[in-house]
Amino acid sequence: MQLTERSERNRMASGGLGLAGACAETFELVPLPAAPALLSTADGIVVRATEQAATLAGETGPDALIGCRLAELVSRDGAVSMLRTRVGRIPVRPLSWPHADDEQLRVTVLTDVSDLTEAAPAAADAAHSNERRWLIEAQRIAKVGSWVFYPETGELYRSPVLAEFLGGSGAENATDAGSMIAASHPEDEARAAQFYADVLSAPEGELLEVELRDLPGKRIYLCTGRAEYNRSGRVERVQGTVQDVTEHRALERQLRDERRKLQDAQRIARLGTWEWDPRSDAMRLSRMLHEIIGKPTTAHVTFDTYLERVHPDDTDWVRQAWEPLIDRHEPIEVEHRYVRLDGTMRILRLHGTAIKDADGEVVMVGTVQDVTEQRAVVTRMERSSQRFSDLVNITPVGIGLFDRAERLVDANDALCDLLGYRLEQLRGMTVPQITHPDERQTGLPTPSERPGLRRRVPQRVLVRSDGEPVYCELHTSSSVQDDGTQFWLVVFQDITERRRAAEALRYQATHDDLTGLPNRAAVKDLLLGLLGRADSHRVAVLFCDIDNFKRVNDSLGHDAGDELLVALARRLEGGLPDGCTAARLSGDEFVIICQDIEAVGGVDSLATRVSGLLRTAVPVHGQLIRVSSSIGAAVPNGFGAGGEDLLRFADAAMFEAKRRGTGKVSLASPALMASADRQLQLEGQLREALNNDGLVLHYQPVVNSEGVVVTAEALVRWPHPDRGMLAPDAFLPVAEQGDLLRELDRWVLRTALREAATWPARNGRPVGVAVNLAGLVPGGPEFVDGVADIVAETGIAWNRVILELVETALVDLPSRTRHEMGELVARGVRFAVDDFGTGYSSLARLKDLPAQIIKVDRRFVAGVGGDASDFAVARAVVDMARAMGRQCVAEGVETATQFHVLCGVGVDAYQGWLFSKALPAREFRDLLERGPMPIPGA
């Protein structure tokens, strides 16, 4: 009944293998042996059976077997095949072969062998059952399943363990090889099918292997298979195993990853491993170590061959370094040079120790690291450190290393010399200990946190071992030692000399070079500070001018004048009361500044004391010179007067005192202060007039004895908007007090030369132009360049330019100033001595004046017609001028008598109202166009 039902199912599943009609009749025609025989298709479906086969299977007829699977009818049970029948199973021996007419069909003959197996005792069956159970349990523990496949019958046997493996893949009930292959992962199916085909075609006894994943891809199985052949050379069966190696493969992957990581780490660290068996002298090296020493992995390496490549200079001590490991099995560490086969040299660091192998024998193992690059870096760092140390030692500036507590740890020789200590004395000293007691800041300055930020370099006053102060600039930097300890690196730049030089420069900038007294800049600073105090009303300023000092200079020379000024300065320094400061502004002008006029008895008392100090007899150049001074005093007026105002008021008071006579004292009254303010206002207006060309020039002709105009003197006038046309004597003092003379001279010179360049020339004789200079004088800054620039700017000929200077400006000129004048003279410029005879110089000094024209002062000219003395002076000057090849011009010629007398003594040219007053530029131009001027009769 079971077989009948199964046959029916197989027919239905096979899609019509239980054929009706012609198909069934076709198989009926296929001949079968007269024995229990079955005819099956290639896929194992029975399509015909003999009556004997039906009888053996306990069926009523052959049709009951048709449609059954051969593998279901006949199955293996150990070494015996069993035929399923209606009443149970009976042992049979199947014999199968292809049908002679169609190889797609197979003929299987079943031989009943029950008589051969029924004799086995029950005890053997029990033992076989136990043995089978133990075997299955062992397979489960080992995660190994087994299988047997009979190609002739298509029968497949799976062990219970293998069925458990296949439980998650849907192939736990697989009955043929195709189902087993389908139980593999889709990506492995092709390999599974190829494995099955290879096993069927492999030589007998050859074991084949393949790794396959299960259907979900979570487990990995190692499948083996081996074919067994019968006597006829056909595959009788194929048997094999399936082992779950998932955990093994995961562990192998992990080991491979770890090994790869280790190899990568060794490659990065240039680290290899070695093992040495002293008994055989064989050394086994890792692949990385072979790469390090430059030997192929096939090279035979021994301890001696290793030593042969050690650098010759290192061989002996390296051999000795190995002795503790070889003799006493003590760990060693060796670093030496190694010469590779290609000739390159590497530095190797070797570690070694002794261990026991699995047999209990001692072997040496260890590592070798290529530290060539590390040593090169270390060497460079050591050399750099040495260079830094050498640089620190030879650097001329002091350098010190301080710990976090600001104790000195180390210093170079320059710092020891700077502070006057030996290094062992200096070590351990703190920053306050080497800082001068007067220094308020005793700690190290902190380094700038912003490197790009420029800030003032900190300065400290240190103290030497002998107590002397040392001024230093401190450059501080924070750094870290190799052990992580932070320290300060401080550079001490000795600026003592620089500070002294700066103080000297500041002293020079605020003190008079000649007398050493404070100068104008210092006076302004002092007054600024005093007038900013609450008791500024107690401040007083005395302005002192030495009477007739110009006469001392002119008669005895500038050296004598300087000696007199120094002597007076010393008297003031030693004789002034406390709280009073003496200063020299310029020339013969002294200023006394009193901080508290009430403390010295008032202005009158102080002025009397100062006047007494300056009224004295001073020995100069062997002569006793008696001097006095005119003194002007000023105190704050309560209207917010500044330092400059007090100086102006005191200066104005001094001029008031001088007008009253020598040795007088005058206090600046409100009226005088108002006048000084007006003078200041006039100074501002004059400055504006200079900037805006608000001045004009008049020209007074200078004629020869025939009335021909040869030169003209330019005289400045100021058409004031409120006061009308002002003559020079009205504003030149203002210009002098306001330090405008230099700018005024530049304006006059530029304007005069520009206008003279356009004057007409009669008979090819151009008229020269003379300009008086008071501020732009030889020896002054840029005198030559200033004159040359103006001449070039105006385009006038050099030989038409005459520069007039007073006699005192040309006395005792230094060689450099004479050289400057010589440069202009070489270009054609002529210098004239103006007002000659009024400078208190002897006539013998005339030969020393670097001038080409001598102008006799009008005071001598005025009396030549009736005063024998004036005539004698005039005649002497003319004769000496002629003897020295100089031209002589008479000033102030106003009468015909004067003209004829001077003409008789040989004067070259004449200037005065007899011929013309000073004329505006346009009128003077008209005068030139009219020709020679008329000569008066005798």
Secondary structure in CASP SS format (residue, H / E / C, confidence):
PFRMAT SS
TARGET T0000
AUTHOR 0000-0000-0000
METHOD secondary structure of the structure
MODEL  1
M C 1.00
Q H 1.00
L H 1.00
T H 1.00
E H 1.00
R H 1.00
S H 1.00
E H 1.00
R H 1.00
N H 1.00
R H 1.00
M H 1.00
A H 1.00
S C 1.00
G C 1.00
G C 1.00
L C 1.00
G C 1.00
L C 1.00
A C 1.00
G C 1.00
A H 1.00
C H 1.00
A H 1.00
E H 1.00
T H 1.00
F H 1.00
E H 1.00
L C 1.00
V C 1.00
P C 1.00
L C 1.00
P C 1.00
A C 1.00
A C 1.00
P C 1.00
A E 1.00
L E 1.00
L E 1.00
S E 1.00
T C 1.00
A C 1.00
D C 1.00
G C 1.00
I E 1.00
V E 1.00
V E 1.00
R E 1.00
A E 1.00
T C 1.00
E H 1.00
Q H 1.00
A H 1.00
A H 1.00
T H 1.00
L H 1.00
A C 1.00
G C 1.00
E C 1.00
T C 1.00
G C 1.00
P H 1.00
D H 1.00
A H 1.00
L C 1.00
I C 1.00
G C 1.00
C C 1.00
R E 1.00
L H 1.00
A H 1.00
E H 1.00
L H 1.00
V E 1.00
S E 1.00
R E 1.00
D E 1.00
G C 1.00
A C 1.00
V E 1.00
S E 1.00
M E 1.00
L E 1.00
R E 1.00
T E 1.00
R C 1.00
V C 1.00
G E 1.00
R E 1.00
I E 1.00
P E 1.00
V E 1.00
R E 1.00
P E 1.00
L E 1.00
S E 1.00
W E 1.00
P E 1.00
H C 1.00
A C 1.00
D C 1.00
D C 1.00
E C 1.00
Q C 1.00
L C 1.00
R E 1.00
V E 1.00
T E 1.00
V E 1.00
L E 1.00
T E 1.00
D E 1.00
V C 1.00
S H 1.00
D H 1.00
L H 1.00
T H 1.00
E C 1.00
A C 1.00
A C 1.00
P C 1.00
A H 1.00
A H 1.00
A H 1.00
D H 1.00
A H 1.00
A H 1.00
H H 1.00
S H 1.00
N H 1.00
E H 1.00
R H 1.00
R H 1.00
W H 1.00
L H 1.00
I H 1.00
E H 1.00
A H 1.00
Q H 1.00
R H 1.00
I H 1.00
A H 1.00
K C 1.00
V E 1.00
G E 1.00
S E 1.00
W E 1.00
V E 1.00
F E 1.00
Y E 1.00
P C 1.00
E C 1.00
T C 1.00
G C 1.00
E E 1.00
L E 1.00
Y E 1.00
R E 1.00
S C 1.00
P H 1.00
V H 1.00
L H 1.00
A H 1.00
E H 1.00
F H 1.00
L H 1.00
G H 1.00
G H 1.00
S C 1.00
G C 1.00
A C 1.00
E C 1.00
N C 1.00
A C 1.00
T C 1.00
D C 1.00
A H 1.00
G H 1.00
S H 1.00
M H 1.00
I H 1.00
A H 1.00
A C 1.00
S E 1.00
H C 1.00
P H 1.00
E H 1.00
D H 1.00
E H 1.00
A H 1.00
R H 1.00
A H 1.00
A H 1.00
Q H 1.00
F H 1.00
Y H 1.00
A H 1.00
D H 1.00
V H 1.00
L H 1.00
S H 1.00
A C 1.00
P C 1.00
E C 1.00
G C 1.00
E C 1.00
L C 1.00
L E 1.00
E E 1.00
V E 1.00
E E 1.00
L E 1.00
R E 1.00
D E 1.00
L C 1.00
P C 1.00
G C 1.00
K C 1.00
R C 1.00
I E 1.00
Y E 1.00
L E 1.00
C E 1.00
T E 1.00
G E 1.00
R E 1.00
A E 1.00
E E 1.00
Y E 1.00
N C 1.00
R C 1.00
S C 1.00
G C 1.00
R C 1.00
V E 1.00
E E 1.00
R E 1.00
V E 1.00
Q E 1.00
G E 1.00
T E 1.00
V E 1.00
Q E 1.00
D E 1.00
V C 1.00
T H 1.00
E H 1.00
H H 1.00
R H 1.00
A H 1.00
L H 1.00
E H 1.00
R H 1.00
Q H 1.00
L H 1.00
R H 1.00
D H 1.00
E H 1.00
R H 1.00
R H 1.00
K H 1.00
L H 1.00
Q H 1.00
D H 1.00
A H 1.00
Q H 1.00
R H 1.00
I H 1.00
A H 1.00
R C 1.00
L E 1.00
G E 1.00
T E 1.00
W E 1.00
E E 1.00
W E 1.00
D E 1.00
P C 1.00
R C 1.00
S C 1.00
D C 1.00
A E 1.00
M E 1.00
R E 1.00
L E 1.00
S C 1.00
R H 1.00
M H 1.00
L H 1.00
H H 1.00
E H 1.00
I H 1.00
I H 1.00
G C 1.00
K C 1.00
P C 1.00
T C 1.00
T C 1.00
A C 1.00
H C 1.00
V E 1.00
T E 1.00
F H 1.00
D H 1.00
T H 1.00
Y H 1.00
L H 1.00
E H 1.00
R C 1.00
V E 1.00
H C 1.00
P C 1.00
D C 1.00
D C 1.00
T H 1.00
D H 1.00
W H 1.00
V H 1.00
R H 1.00
Q H 1.00
A H 1.00
W H 1.00
E H 1.00
P H 1.00
L H 1.00
I H 1.00
D H 1.00
R H 1.00
H C 1.00
E C 1.00
P C 1.00
I E 1.00
E E 1.00
V E 1.00
E E 1.00
H E 1.00
R E 1.00
Y E 1.00
V E 1.00
R C 1.00
L C 1.00
D C 1.00
G C 1.00
T C 1.00
M E 1.00
R E 1.00
I E 1.00
L E 1.00
R E 1.00
L E 1.00
H E 1.00
G E 1.00
T E 1.00
A E 1.00
I E 1.00
K E 1.00
D C 1.00
A C 1.00
D C 1.00
G C 1.00
E C 1.00
V E 1.00
V E 1.00
M E 1.00
V E 1.00
G E 1.00
T E 1.00
V E 1.00
Q E 1.00
D E 1.00
V C 1.00
T H 1.00
E H 1.00
Q H 1.00
R H 1.00
A H 1.00
V H 1.00
V H 1.00
T H 1.00
R H 1.00
M H 1.00
E H 1.00
R H 1.00
S H 1.00
S H 1.00
Q H 1.00
R H 1.00
F H 1.00
S H 1.00
D H 1.00
L H 1.00
V H 1.00
N H 1.00
I H 1.00
T C 1.00
P C 1.00
V C 1.00
G E 1.00
I E 1.00
G E 1.00
L E 1.00
F E 1.00
D C 1.00
R C 1.00
A C 1.00
E C 1.00
R E 1.00
L E 1.00
V E 1.00
D E 1.00
A E 1.00
N C 1.00
D H 1.00
A H 1.00
L H 1.00
C H 1.00
D H 1.00
L H 1.00
L H 1.00
G C 1.00
Y C 1.00
R C 1.00
L H 1.00
E H 1.00
Q H 1.00
L H 1.00
R C 1.00
G C 1.00
M C 1.00
T E 1.00
V C 1.00
P H 1.00
Q H 1.00
I H 1.00
T E 1.00
H C 1.00
P C 1.00
D C 1.00
E C 1.00
R C 1.00
Q C 1.00
T C 1.00
G C 1.00
L C 1.00
P C 1.00
T C 1.00
P C 1.00
S C 1.00
E C 1.00
R C 1.00
P C 1.00
G C 1.00
L C 1.00
R C 1.00
R C 1.00
R C 1.00
V C 1.00
P C 1.00
Q E 1.00
R E 1.00
V E 1.00
L E 1.00
V E 1.00
R C 1.00
S C 1.00
D C 1.00
G C 1.00
E C 1.00
P E 1.00
V E 1.00
Y E 1.00
C E 1.00
E E 1.00
L E 1.00
H E 1.00
T E 1.00
S E 1.00
S E 1.00
S E 1.00
V E 1.00
Q C 1.00
D C 1.00
D C 1.00
G C 1.00
T C 1.00
Q E 1.00
F E 1.00
W E 1.00
L E 1.00
V E 1.00
V E 1.00
F E 1.00
Q E 1.00
D E 1.00
I C 1.00
T H 1.00
E H 1.00
R H 1.00
R H 1.00
R H 1.00
A H 1.00
A H 1.00
E H 1.00
A H 1.00
L H 1.00
R H 1.00
Y H 1.00
Q H 1.00
A H 1.00
T H 1.00
H E 1.00
D C 1.00
D C 1.00
L C 1.00
T C 1.00
G C 1.00
L C 1.00
P E 1.00
N C 1.00
R H 1.00
A H 1.00
A H 1.00
V H 1.00
K H 1.00
D H 1.00
L H 1.00
L H 1.00
L H 1.00
G H 1.00
L H 1.00
L H 1.00
G C 1.00
R C 1.00
A C 1.00
D C 1.00
S H 1.00
H H 1.00
R H 1.00
V C 1.00
A E 1.00
V E 1.00
L E 1.00
F E 1.00
C E 1.00
D E 1.00
I E 1.00
D C 1.00
N C 1.00
F H 1.00
K H 1.00
R H 1.00
V H 1.00
N H 1.00
D H 1.00
S H 1.00
L H 1.00
G C 1.00
H H 1.00
D H 1.00
A H 1.00
G H 1.00
D H 1.00
E H 1.00
L H 1.00
L H 1.00
V H 1.00
A H 1.00
L H 1.00
A H 1.00
R H 1.00
R H 1.00
L H 1.00
E H 1.00
G H 1.00
G H 1.00
L C 1.00
P C 1.00
D C 1.00
G C 1.00
C E 1.00
T E 1.00
A E 1.00
A E 1.00
R E 1.00
L E 1.00
S E 1.00
G C 1.00
D C 1.00
E E 1.00
F E 1.00
V E 1.00
I E 1.00
I E 1.00
C E 1.00
Q C 1.00
D C 1.00
I H 1.00
E H 1.00
A H 1.00
V H 1.00
G C 1.00
G C 1.00
V H 1.00
D H 1.00
S H 1.00
L H 1.00
A H 1.00
T H 1.00
R H 1.00
V H 1.00
S H 1.00
G H 1.00
L H 1.00
L H 1.00
R C 1.00
T E 1.00
A E 1.00
V E 1.00
P E 1.00
V E 1.00
H C 1.00
G C 1.00
Q E 1.00
L E 1.00
I E 1.00
R E 1.00
V E 1.00
S C 1.00
S E 1.00
S E 1.00
I E 1.00
G E 1.00
A E 1.00
A E 1.00
V C 1.00
P C 1.00
N C 1.00
G C 1.00
F C 1.00
G C 1.00
A C 1.00
G C 1.00
G H 1.00
E H 1.00
D H 1.00
L H 1.00
L H 1.00
R H 1.00
F H 1.00
A H 1.00
D H 1.00
A H 1.00
A H 1.00
M H 1.00
F H 1.00
E H 1.00
A H 1.00
K H 1.00
R H 1.00
R C 1.00
G C 1.00
T C 1.00
G C 1.00
K C 1.00
V E 1.00
S E 1.00
L E 1.00
A C 1.00
S C 1.00
P H 1.00
A H 1.00
L H 1.00
M H 1.00
A H 1.00
S H 1.00
A H 1.00
D H 1.00
R H 1.00
Q H 1.00
L H 1.00
Q H 1.00
L H 1.00
E H 1.00
G H 1.00
Q H 1.00
L H 1.00
R H 1.00
E H 1.00
A H 1.00
L H 1.00
N H 1.00
N C 1.00
D C 1.00
G C 1.00
L C 1.00
V E 1.00
L E 1.00
H E 1.00
Y E 1.00
Q E 1.00
P E 1.00
V E 1.00
V E 1.00
N C 1.00
S C 1.00
E C 1.00
G C 1.00
V C 1.00
V E 1.00
V E 1.00
T E 1.00
A E 1.00
E E 1.00
A E 1.00
L E 1.00
V E 1.00
R E 1.00
W E 1.00
P E 1.00
H E 1.00
P C 1.00
D C 1.00
R C 1.00
G E 1.00
M E 1.00
L E 1.00
A C 1.00
P H 1.00
D H 1.00
A H 1.00
F H 1.00
L H 1.00
P H 1.00
V H 1.00
A H 1.00
E H 1.00
Q H 1.00
G C 1.00
D C 1.00
L C 1.00
L H 1.00
R H 1.00
E H 1.00
L H 1.00
D H 1.00
R H 1.00
W H 1.00
V H 1.00
L H 1.00
R H 1.00
T H 1.00
A H 1.00
L H 1.00
R H 1.00
E H 1.00
A H 1.00
A C 1.00
T C 1.00
W C 1.00
P C 1.00
A C 1.00
R E 1.00
N C 1.00
G C 1.00
R E 1.00
P C 1.00
V C 1.00
G E 1.00
V E 1.00
A E 1.00
V E 1.00
N E 1.00
L C 1.00
A C 1.00
G C 1.00
L C 1.00
V C 1.00
P C 1.00
G C 1.00
G C 1.00
P C 1.00
E C 1.00
F H 1.00
V H 1.00
D H 1.00
G H 1.00
V H 1.00
A H 1.00
D H 1.00
I H 1.00
V H 1.00
A H 1.00
E H 1.00
T H 1.00
G C 1.00
I C 1.00
A C 1.00
W H 1.00
N H 1.00
R H 1.00
V E 1.00
I E 1.00
L E 1.00
E E 1.00
L E 1.00
V E 1.00
E H 1.00
T H 1.00
A H 1.00
L H 1.00
V C 1.00
D C 1.00
L C 1.00
P C 1.00
S H 1.00
R H 1.00
T H 1.00
R H 1.00
H H 1.00
E H 1.00
M H 1.00
G H 1.00
E H 1.00
L H 1.00
V H 1.00
A H 1.00
R H 1.00
G C 1.00
V C 1.00
R E 1.00
F E 1.00
A E 1.00
V E 1.00
D E 1.00
D E 1.00
F E 1.00
G C 1.00
T C 1.00
G C 1.00
Y C 1.00
S C 1.00
S C 1.00
L H 1.00
A H 1.00
R H 1.00
L H 1.00
K H 1.00
D H 1.00
L C 1.00
P C 1.00
A C 1.00
Q C 1.00
I E 1.00
I E 1.00
K E 1.00
V E 1.00
D C 1.00
R H 1.00
R H 1.00
F H 1.00
V H 1.00
A H 1.00
G C 1.00
V C 1.00
G C 1.00
G C 1.00
D C 1.00
A H 1.00
S H 1.00
D H 1.00
F H 1.00
A H 1.00
V H 1.00
A H 1.00
R H 1.00
A H 1.00
V H 1.00
V H 1.00
D H 1.00
M H 1.00
A H 1.00
R H 1.00
A H 1.00
M C 1.00
G C 1.00
R C 1.00
Q E 1.00
C E 1.00
V E 1.00
A E 1.00
E C 1.00
G C 1.00
V C 1.00
E C 1.00
T C 1.00
A H 1.00
T H 1.00
Q H 1.00
F H 1.00
H H 1.00
V H 1.00
L H 1.00
C H 1.00
G H 1.00
V H 1.00
G C 1.00
V C 1.00
D C 1.00
A E 1.00
Y E 1.00
Q C 1.00
G C 1.00
W C 1.00
L C 1.00
F C 1.00
S C 1.00
K C 1.00
A C 1.00
L E 1.00
P E 1.00
A H 1.00
R H 1.00
E H 1.00
F H 1.00
R H 1.00
D H 1.00
L H 1.00
L H 1.00
E H 1.00
R H 1.00
G C 1.00
P C 1.00
M C 1.00
P C 1.00
I C 1.00
P C 1.00
G C 1.00
A C 1.00
END
